[in-house]
Structures are given as structure tokens and as C-alpha cells.
Amino acid sequence: MFLLALGPTLIGGVLGVIGLTVNLLFLRLGSIQTAGLPIFSQIVMRTLIDQFS
């Protein structure tokens, strides 16, 4: 049972690290763009997944 929960936890951790790293790279953009780009990308991915799945 522990090993089944380990996979999503590792994936979430890796994606969190990637998100924080990208956020640090966006320091030059400013706060509005840094907050807006991840939200916009989530909306686009949700639309694509709903459309093609």
C-alpha cells in the first residue's frame, strides 16, 4: 500500500521543484506575469484535455 502512494508523491514533488525553479526564472517578469502564466497554462491544458480526451 505504501508503494502505491509513493508514485504520485514523487511526481508531485518533482513537479513542485520544477514549478519553483521556473518561478525563480520569472523574477524579471514581475508579479502579475509570474502569477498569470501558470494560471493561463493550466486553463489551456484543461481545455486541451477536455477537447481531446
Secondary structure, DSSP 8 states (H G I E B T S, - for coil): -HHHHHHHHHHHHHHHHHHHHHHHHGGGT-HHHHHHHHHHHHHHHHHHHHHH-
